[in-house]
């Protein structure tokens, strides 16, 4: 009997086996506890979107770079000018065919690339969709234990991704006006709360269609609905992507966004042209004549949400008192 055979039957070997099994069990227990805490965090924090989830993946797996591909959108901490970014994009057709966790060692001499397709639940989408998660590790750090961990974590990540997508869809349903597809009054209220909690320089516009009841009586409610939809579409087109456009109800609309006090005068000049632009645009699209009244507030004083609402509403009322088809503005900027 050689030394190795003697060792296999010895108490020392049994002790080593038990210690190794305990180490594996302890690690699995720690991973399951961490996974549970992570699931709770993502479930209850509505601010965690896919972009933030991509950052979480980096932190949990210890990879150097992570990329998520979803509906033509790329979320990553990797700079587009980085050679690795171009390497991934050149091989994306191959990576996108991955079934389960697939490890690629030949795509780059210094890095190991792991790709995992997350299936989006059919509850959340109308057809089968996948989010491809790509993790990039320096080769020297990758061993079988790392691969096993990533594979187990991606099972958790399946759930995390679907939590985020489900929540985003639910929020869209709750906060979207079904007719115009703009944000609705519920979203408006939560936006005001955010503005008050994080005061910055911002603007708020209230916009009403003038004599909308008469328009409905003259052209019919179907044309009235088309006017509302076209008004929403027009507002989205004349403001920045980062500005938020709402239908508050009926023929009432609102727009809000951040503004640099130094450029407020130029922004105000742009606002002055909205009345004329709207009338021309609506006539060109629907051959209907209609005008709008606007109340505009430029401020850095968030006060409370009721006070903000009343200030802008008062300005809108002033525009209506002036005969409609005009704008009344107030600025707190010197």
C-alpha positions in Angstrom: 0.0 0.0 0.0 1.5 3.3 -1.1 1.3 6.5 0.9 -1.7 7.9 -1.0 -3.8 4.8 -0.4 -2.8 5.0 3.3 -3.9 8.7 3.3 -7.3 7.9 1.7 -8.2 5.6 4.6 -6.8 7.8 7.3 -8.6 10.1 9.8 -6.7 13.0 8.3 -8.3 12.5 4.9 -11.8 12.1 6.4 -11.2 15.3 8.3 -10.1 17.1 5.1 -13.1 15.8 3.2 -15.5 17.0 5.9 -13.8 20.4 6.1 -14.1 20.8 2.3 -17.7 19.8 2.3 -18.4 22.2 5.1 -16.6 25.0 3.2 -18.8 24.3 0.1 -22.0 24.2 2.2 -21.0 27.4 4.0 -20.3 29.2 0.7 -23.6 28.0 -0.7 -25.5 29.2 2.4 -23.8 32.6 2.2 -24.6 32.8 -1.5 -28.3 31.9 -0.8 -28.5 34.5 2.0 -26.9 37.2 -0.2 -29.2 36.2 -3.1 -32.3 36.6 -0.8 -31.1 40.0 0.3 -30.4 41.0 -3.3 -33.9 39.9 -4.4 -35.5 42.0 -1.6 -33.4 45.0 -2.5 -34.4 44.9 -6.2 -38.0 44.0 -5.5 -38.6 46.9 -3.1 -36.4 49.7 -4.6 -38.3 51.0 -7.7 -35.3 53.1 -8.6 -33.3 50.0 -9.7 -33.7 49.8 -13.5 -31.8 47.6 -16.0 -28.9 50.1 -16.0 -28.5 49.9 -12.3 -29.0 46.2 -12.4 -26.0 45.9 -14.8 -23.9 47.7 -12.1 -25.2 45.2 -9.5 -24.1 42.3 -11.7 -20.6 43.7 -11.9 -20.4 44.1 -8.1 -21.8 40.6 -7.4 -19.8 38.6 -10.0 -16.5 40.6 -9.7 -16.2 40.8 -13.5 -14.3 43.7 -15.0 -17.0 44.7 -17.5 -20.6 43.8 -18.0 -22.9 44.4 -21.0 -26.7 43.9 -21.3 -28.4 43.8 -24.7 -32.1 44.3 -24.8 -34.4 45.6 -27.6 -31.4 47.1 -29.4 -30.3 48.9 -26.2 -26.8 48.3 -24.9 -26.2 48.9 -21.2 -22.5 48.7 -20.1 -19.7 50.2 -18.1 -17.5 49.6 -21.1 -16.5 52.7 -23.0 -17.4 52.5 -26.7 -13.8 53.5 -27.7 -12.4 50.5 -25.8 -11.1 47.8 -28.0 -13.0 45.2 -25.9 -16.3 47.0 -26.8 -15.5 46.6 -30.5 -14.4 43.0 -29.9 -17.8 42.2 -28.4 -19.7 44.0 -31.1 -17.9 42.1 -33.8 -18.8 38.8 -32.1 -22.3 39.7 -31.0 -23.9 37.4 -33.6 -22.1 34.4 -32.1 -22.7 35.5 -28.5 -26.4 36.0 -29.1 -26.8 32.3 -30.0 -25.7 31.2 -26.6 -27.9 28.7 -24.8 -27.4 28.9 -21.1 -24.1 30.1 -19.7 -21.4 29.9 -22.5 -17.8 30.6 -21.9 -15.6 32.0 -24.7 -11.8 31.9 -24.3 -10.9 32.4 -27.9 -12.5 35.8 -28.6 -9.7 37.7 -26.8 -6.2 36.6 -25.8 -6.4 38.4 -22.4 -10.0 38.1 -21.4 -12.6 35.4 -20.8 -16.1 36.3 -22.0 -19.2 34.7 -20.6 -22.6 35.1 -22.1 -25.9 34.2 -20.5 -29.3 34.7 -22.2 -32.1 35.7 -19.7 -35.5 34.8 -20.9 -38.1 37.5 -20.3 -41.3 35.9 -18.9 -44.2 35.8 -21.4 -46.3 37.5 -18.7 -44.3 40.7 -19.3 -44.0 40.6 -23.1 -46.1 39.7 -26.1 -43.5 37.4 -27.6 -40.4 35.5 -26.6 -37.6 38.0 -25.8 -34.1 37.6 -24.3 -31.7 39.8 -22.6 -28.1 38.8 -23.3 -25.8 39.4 -20.3 -22.1 39.4 -21.2 -19.5 39.3 -18.5 -15.8 40.0 -19.2 -13.1 38.7 -16.8 -9.3 38.8 -17.0 -8.3 35.2 -17.9 -5.9 34.9 -15.0 -8.9 35.3 -12.6 -11.1 32.6 -14.1 -11.2 29.1 -12.8 -13.9 26.5 -12.4 -15.1 27.9 -9.1 -15.7 31.3 -10.7 -17.6 29.7 -13.6 -19.7 27.7 -11.2 -20.5 30.8 -9.2 -21.4 32.9 -12.2 -23.7 30.1 -13.4 -25.5 30.0 -10.1 -25.7 33.7 -9.9 -27.3 34.0 -13.3 -30.1 31.9 -12.1 -30.8 34.5 -9.5 -30.2 37.2 -12.2 -33.1 35.7 -14.2 -35.4 36.6 -11.4 -33.9 40.0 -10.9 -34.3 41.0 -14.6 -37.9 39.9 -14.7 -38.6 41.8 -11.5 -37.3 45.0 -13.0 -39.0 44.5 -16.4 -42.3 43.6 -14.7 -42.1 46.7 -12.5 -41.3 49.0 -15.4 -44.2 47.6 -17.4 -46.5 48.0 -14.3 -45.4 51.6 -13.8 -46.0 52.4 -17.4 -49.5 51.0 -17.1 -50.2 52.9 -13.9 -48.6 56.2 -15.0 -49.5 56.4 -18.7 -52.5 58.0 -20.1 -54.2 55.4 -22.4 -55.3 57.9 -25.0 -52.2 60.1 -25.6 -49.6 57.7 -24.2 -48.3 60.6 -22.2 -47.6 60.4 -18.4 -50.8 60.8 -16.4 -51.9 62.7 -13.3 -50.6 59.9 -11.0 -47.1 60.3 -12.5 -47.5 64.1 -12.3 -48.1 63.9 -8.5 -45.1 61.6 -8.0 -43.0 63.9 -10.1 -44.0 66.9 -8.0 -43.0 65.0 -4.9 -39.6 64.3 -6.4 -39.1 68.0 -7.4 -39.9 69.1 -3.8 -37.6 66.4 -2.3 -34.7 67.3 -4.6 -35.0 71.0 -5.4 -33.1 72.3 -8.5 -33.8 75.0 -11.0 -36.7 73.8 -13.1 -39.7 74.9 -15.2 -43.3 73.9 -15.2 -45.8 74.6 -17.9 -49.6 74.2 -17.8 -51.2 74.0 -21.2 -55.0 74.0 -21.9 -56.7 73.7 -25.2 -59.0 76.7 -25.7 -62.7 76.2 -25.9 -62.3 72.4 -26.2 -66.0 71.7 -25.4 -67.0 73.8 -28.4 -64.5 71.9 -30.5 -66.0 68.6 -29.4 -69.5 69.8 -30.1 -68.5 71.1 -33.5 -66.3 68.3 -34.8 -67.4 65.4 -32.6 -65.7 63.5 -29.8 -63.7 61.3 -32.2 -62.0 64.3 -33.7 -61.6 65.7 -30.2 -59.7 62.6 -29.2 -57.5 62.9 -32.3 -56.8 66.5 -31.3 -55.8 65.4 -27.8 -53.5 62.7 -29.2 -51.9 65.2 -31.7 -51.4 67.7 -29.0 -49.5 65.1 -26.9 -47.4 64.1 -29.9 -46.7 67.8 -30.7 -45.6 68.5 -27.1 -43.2 65.5 -27.1 -41.7 66.8 -30.4 -41.0 70.4 -29.2 -39.5 69.6 -25.9 -36.3 67.7 -25.0 -36.2 64.0 -24.5 -35.4 64.5 -20.8 -38.4 66.8 -20.2 -41.6 65.1 -18.9 -44.9 65.7 -20.7 -48.2 64.9 -18.9 -51.9 64.8 -19.7 -53.5 65.8 -16.4 -57.0 65.0 -17.6 -59.5 66.4 -20.2 -57.7 69.0 -22.3 -55.1 69.8 -19.6 -51.4 69.2 -20.2 -48.2 69.9 -18.3 -44.5 69.9 -19.0 -41.6 70.0 -16.6 -37.9 69.7 -16.7 -34.6 71.1 -15.4 -33.4 74.4 -16.6 -30.1 76.4 -16.3 -31.0 79.9 -14.8 -28.4 81.4 -17.2 -30.3 80.1 -20.2 -33.8 80.7 -18.9 -34.3 83.8 -21.0 -33.6 81.9 -24.2 -35.9 79.2 -23.1 -38.6 81.7 -22.4 -38.2 83.1 -25.9 -38.8 79.6 -27.3 -41.9 79.2 -25.1 -43.3 82.5 -26.6 -43.5 80.8 -30.0 -45.5 77.8 -28.8 -49.0 79.2 -29.4 -48.4 80.0 -33.0 -46.5 76.7 -33.7 -49.3 74.6 -32.1 -52.0 76.2 -34.2 -50.0 75.7 -37.5 -49.1 72.1 -36.6 -52.6 71.1 -35.7 -54.1 72.6 -38.8 -51.4 70.9 -41.0 -52.1 67.5 -39.4 -55.9 67.5 -38.8 -57.1 70.6 -40.7 -58.7 71.8 -37.5 -58.3 75.3 -36.0 -57.5 75.3 -32.3 -55.4 77.4 -29.9 -53.8 76.9 -26.5 -53.3 78.9 -23.3 -50.1 78.5 -21.3 -49.0 79.2 -17.8 -45.2 79.1 -17.3 -43.2 79.1 -14.1 -39.3 79.3 -13.9 -38.1 78.7 -10.4 -35.6 77.1 -8.1 -37.9 77.3 -5.1 -39.7 73.9 -4.8 -41.8 75.0 -1.9 -44.4 72.2 -1.5 -46.3 70.5 -4.3 -49.7 72.2 -3.6 -48.0 75.7 -3.7 -46.3 74.9 -7.0 -49.5 73.7 -8.5 -51.4 76.8 -7.5 -48.7 79.1 -8.8 -48.7 77.6 -12.3 -52.5 77.2 -12.3 -52.8 81.0 -11.5 -50.6 81.8 -14.4 -52.7 79.6 -16.7 -55.8 81.4 -15.5 -54.2 84.7 -16.3 -53.7 83.6 -19.9 -57.4 82.6 -20.1 -58.4 86.0 -18.7 -56.3 87.8 -21.3 -58.5 86.2 -24.0 -56.7 82.8 -24.4 -54.2 81.8 -27.1 -51.4 83.5 -25.1 -48.8 82.8 -22.4 -48.4 84.2 -18.8 -45.0 83.5 -17.3 -43.3 84.1 -14.0 -39.6 83.7 -13.2 -37.7 83.6 -9.9 -34.4 84.0 -11.6 -32.8 87.4 -11.4 
